[in-house]
Amino acid sequence: MEDSRILALFLARDEAAIAETQQKYGALLMNIAQNLLGSAQDAEECLNDALAAAWEETEKNLPEKLRPWLVRIVRNKAVSLWRRNHTQKRSFGMETLFSELEDCIPAAENIEEAFEQSDLSERIGSFLMRQTESERSAFLRRYFLGESLGAIAASQGISAKKLANRLFSLRRKLRKYLEKEDLSHEKIC
């Protein structure tokens, strides 16, 4: 079913919108949640919470584009669930992603909160727009969608080690860019 028809179902408050959304985007959203959370059970909970949130949000504001809106919701739900689980001393895939970003976005206590600051997000977006499509895609797939190095490397036709080196170099360039933009460690924390 086309996105416009699914959105019309949401607007009409027809519960078929949830079923159609799950059929069309369920695998994608589940994959994102699984990448970020590292647990199929938690990913399933996250997906259910995201679909419920989508239902609630459409009462207030219908999005223009369905797929990116759903990705944002599931990612936000995954981050919230990860935080809740992390507080309980459970370790998941996002731990690795945040530790990699600490090299270029230092934040002593809470790297994920620092990353979500709008000024920081805008500057990172500006930095990424100046990079090649391949670099931008790899960064977003790794740090926004939580994809594995192996999966990203395979899609780009390079080894995981080469991709890891590219991401390391990109994080270093990002750190220098943020320092030049006067977004230092002290301002982030």
BADO-737721 format. One record per residue: x, y, z of N, C-alpha, C in turn. Coordinates in steps of 0.02 Angstrom, whole numbers, plus 50000, padded with zeros to 5 digits. Atoms other than C-alpha are relative to their C-alpha. Example, Ala and Ser with C-alpha at 12.3 -4.5 7.8 and 13.67 -1.06 7.14 Angstrom:
# BADO-737721
500454994150000506154977550390500455006050000
499584994149997506844994750357499615005550037
//
This chain:
# BADO-737721
500424994150000500005000050000500455006250000
499624993850004500625017449960499975003850066
499964996249938501165028850102499415004850008
500554995249995499825041650060499354996650023
500595003649978498475028350085500054998050073
499905001749929499235022850250499895006250043
500104993849963499285040950308499255001850002
500734998750001497455042750256499654995650052
500295004449949497045027750366500145002750070
499854996949935497945035950512499545006050012
500424994149994496995052050479499274998250015
500695002349989495345042550475499944996150066
499985003749936495855034150640499784992849990
500155006950017495675017250555500594995750024
499475004249972496655003850649500364995949948
499655003450055497104995850483500665003649984
499384996250011498435009550476500594996550034
499465003449962499445000150607500204993649963
499855006350035499304983550514500375001349935
499684998450064499774991450347500715002750012
499344997549984501225000650427500474994350019
499605005749979501854984750507500184995749940
499875004250059501694975250343500535003249956
499544996750046502634988350242500675001750032
499394997649969503914994750367500234996150062
499845003849939503924981950508500704997250001
499335003050002505514973150451500555005350007
499514994549995506474989550429500045002650071
500024997249933505914996350597500274995150051
499755005249955506274979850685500764999549995
499285000350011508014979550608500365005850035
499704994249967508394997150670499994999050076
500055001149928507764993050845500494994650023
499555005549982508754976750848500735002449998
499314997450005510344985750790500175004250061
499874995449944510184998650928499964996650068
500125003049934509584987451068500384993450010
499635006349995510474971051030499594994250027
500425005349973508994960651088499354999749960
500615000750039507564953650985499385001550043
500574998749956506384954351134499915007550012
500044992849989506794972551170499805003649935
500174997050064506674976650984499254999349986
500725001050009504924969150978499605004850043
500334995249955504404979551129500055007149972
499884993450029505164994851047499555001249940
500424999350059504244991750884499265001150019
500694999249977502584989850974499895007050030
500054993349971502895005851073500025005449945
499954995150055503375015050912499355000349960
500635000050037501795009650822499445003350041
500494996649957500745015150971500125007550001
499834992850001501675031850973499805003149934
500204997450065501365033950787499255001249998
500744999349997499505031150816499825006350040
500154994249958499495044250955500225006549966
499744993950031500555056950859499575002449942
500394997950058499445056750707499365003650020
500584996149977498015063450813500175007450000
499794993049994499025079450834500315002749935
499614997550056500125080450680500144994449951
499895005050052500105070350520500645001749962
499374998550034501845068850443499925000449925
500014999650072502225072950263500264993549969
499685006050026503335057650236499994994750055
500125005349950502925041350324500654996550022
499415004149982504565031650318500485003750047
499544996649954505745044750395499695001450068
500364998749938504435048950525500004993850043
500005006349962504285030650576500704998250025
499315001449979506185028550580500185004350060
499864995649943506315043650696499664997550063
500375002449942504975036850811500324993750029
499725006249974505735019450823500695001150029
499344998649972507475026450850499945003350068
500104996749935506865037850989499764995150053
500245005149953505935023451070500574995350020
499435004449985507495012551057500495003450047
499544996449955508575025951138499705000350070
500334999849934507305027851279500034993350035
499985006749971507215009151307500714998250019
499305001449984509115007751299500205003650065
499844996249939509275021451431499714996650062
500335003449944508025012651543500384993650018
499645006349988508934996051523500715001350023
499314998349981510645004251537500045002150073
500044998049931510145011951702499994993950046
500045006249963509794994351759500634995749990
499355003250011511594989751710499984994449948
500005004750055511114979951555500385003349943
499594997250053512294982251408499754997949932
500255001450066511744983451227500435003249947
499634997650057512344988451054500145007450000
499894992750001512165007151083500605001950042
499414998649959513525006451215500625000849956
499434999850046514795002951077499975006249957
500074994250043514105016550964500185006450037
499854993949962514175029751101500735000350019
499304999849982515915024551153500425002149940
499644997950060516505026750972499945007649990
500114992950010515755044150966500335004350053
499674996149948516575049451129500665002849977
499374997550027518185051551030499935006849967
500084993750037517455065850930499495004650032
500504995949965516015071951039500074998550074
499895001749930516695071551216499445002750045
500494998149950515395071751352500094995350058
499795004249944515935065451520499454995450026
500535003949969514255059451584499544996649951
500575002550038512995057251446500075001749926
499884998650071513555056251264499365000149960
500625000250040511815051751200499605006450008
500364993649991511045067551277500365005649963
499614994950035512455078251207499864999749925
500115000950071512175070951035499325002749978
500674997950017510335075551041499895007550007
500084992849995510635093851080499925002949930
500164997650068509925103550934500595003649968
499434996550029511455114750910500524995049976
499525005250019512595099750908499754996149940
500285003850057511435090250791500055004149936
499964995850059511385104950671500725000449974
499304999650021513275106350669500254993449971
499815006650028513495087750641499694999349931
500335000350066512225088850499500385004249949
499614995650044513195103350424500664996849981
499385003550014514815093550439499894994349951
500135005850043514055078150357499845002149929
500164997750068513395088250210500625001849960
499374998350034515205092850171500414993849984
499645006350012515725074550162499734996749937
500245003750058515565062350019499364996250018
500625003949988513935052749999500174993650037
499795006349968514855036850050500155001050074
499834998549930515545044550210499375001850040
500614997949967513885052650254499554994050014
500415005949994512945036550224500274995350054
499705004449950514165026250327499915002750071
500074996949935514105038550472499284999350026
500705000449980512205039250476499784992850012
500195007049991511995020550454500304997150064
499675002649940513235017050594499735003250063
500144996549937512805030450721499275002250009
500714998349993510975034350684499574993749998
500405006250007510305017350629500314994150036
499685005349960511555006750727500194993949960
499825005850040512034995550582500714997850015
499345002849986513534984150600500505002349947
499474998350047515194988250519499994995349940
500005005050054515084972150419499465001349948
500554998850046513394976350343500135006349958
499874993850037513894994050296500574998949951
499415001350043515584988350227499804995949939
500215004350055514774974850122499615003949948
500404996050048513554987250045500435005049962
499554995350034515004998850003500574996549964
499495003850036516094984849935500705000750028
499354999549968517504987050060500024995450061
499945004249941518164977350209499765003850062
500224996849937517504980650385500575003950030
499424996549972519274985550437500105006749965
499934993750038519384998550298499465005050019
500544995649979517685005450347500135002750070
499854997849932518195006150530500525005649998
499484994850007519735016250478499705006449972
500334994050028518665027950373499575003550052
500424997049948517445030550516500425003450053
499554997049952518885033750635500255006749974
499764993850030519585046850516499445005249997
500574995450003517855054450494499845002750069
500124997549932517615055550683500535005150020
499474995149986519305064250697499865006649965
500174993950037518795076650562499415003650032
500584997049966517145079350652500225003650063
499764996949939518045082950815500345006749984
499654993850019519165095850730499505005349977
500524995450024517645103550645499625003050058
500374997549943516705104950809500435004750042
499554995549963518225112650895500065006649963
499964994050040518385125050752499355004150006
500654996749993516525128950769499885002250071
500034998249930516875132050954499464996250038
500455004349964515825117651012500454995050038
499515003949964517085111251136499674995650053
500225004649948516945098151273499625003750055
500324996249945516495111351403499305002349980
500664997650022515035117751298499514994349991
500445005750011514365100351263499744997450067
500195003049936514345094551444499565004650041
//
